[in-house]
Amino acid sequence: MPPQLLVLAAIGVGLYAGFRFAARAADKLRSSPAQPAGGHADAATAEPRDLGRLEWDDGAQVYRPRQAH
């Protein structure tokens, strides 16, 4: 058997094994419940919170919720 065919066969076997591994990993991810890294199950699907009026914080260079006076 020519060496080129052996190399092609080895590449084919590697690609097949990689595809099977990826397919199993995808099935595993689909079947497990989604849990974000922070441990809050509802954090990934929660709607954005209404923080009320925002004011500019010059020190941090960001907008922050207005403090209740």
C-alpha positions as CSV (number, residue, x, y, z in Angstrom):
1,M,0.0,0.0,0.0
2,P,1.5,3.4,-0.9
3,P,2.4,5.7,2.0
4,Q,0.0,8.4,0.7
5,L,-3.0,6.2,1.2
6,L,-1.8,5.4,4.7
7,V,-1.6,9.1,5.5
8,L,-5.0,9.7,4.0
9,A,-6.5,6.8,5.9
10,A,-5.0,8.1,9.2
11,I,-6.4,11.6,8.5
12,G,-9.8,10.2,7.8
13,V,-9.8,8.1,11.0
14,G,-8.7,11.2,13.0
15,L,-11.4,13.4,11.4
16,Y,-14.1,10.7,12.1
17,A,-13.0,10.4,15.7
18,G,-13.0,14.2,16.1
19,F,-16.5,14.4,14.7
20,R,-17.8,11.7,17.0
21,F,-16.2,13.4,20.0
22,A,-17.7,16.8,19.1
23,A,-21.1,15.2,18.5
24,R,-21.1,13.5,21.9
25,A,-20.0,16.7,23.6
26,A,-22.8,18.7,21.9
27,D,-25.3,16.1,23.0
28,K,-24.0,16.3,26.5
29,L,-24.3,20.1,26.6
30,R,-27.8,20.0,25.2
31,S,-29.0,17.4,27.7
32,S,-27.6,19.2,30.8
33,P,-29.5,22.1,32.3
34,A,-27.9,25.4,31.6
35,Q,-26.1,26.8,34.7
36,P,-24.1,30.0,34.5
37,A,-20.6,30.0,36.1
38,G,-21.8,32.3,38.9
39,G,-24.2,29.7,40.2
40,H,-27.3,31.8,39.7
41,A,-29.7,29.8,37.5
42,D,-31.9,32.8,36.7
43,A,-29.1,35.2,35.9
44,A,-28.7,34.1,32.3
45,T,-32.4,34.4,31.4
46,A,-33.4,37.3,33.7
47,E,-34.7,40.5,32.1
48,P,-32.6,43.6,32.6
49,R,-33.4,45.4,35.9
50,D,-34.8,49.0,35.9
51,L,-32.3,50.9,37.9
52,G,-34.2,54.2,37.7
53,R,-32.5,57.4,36.9
54,L,-28.7,57.3,36.4
55,E,-26.1,59.9,37.2
56,W,-22.5,60.2,36.0
57,D,-19.7,59.2,38.4
58,D,-16.7,61.3,37.5
59,G,-14.3,59.2,39.6
60,A,-15.2,55.9,38.0
61,Q,-16.2,57.3,34.6
62,V,-19.4,55.3,34.6
63,Y,-23.1,55.9,35.0
64,R,-24.5,54.7,38.4
65,P,-28.0,54.6,39.8
66,R,-29.0,57.9,41.5
67,Q,-28.7,57.6,45.3
68,A,-31.9,58.2,47.3
69,H,-31.6,61.5,49.1
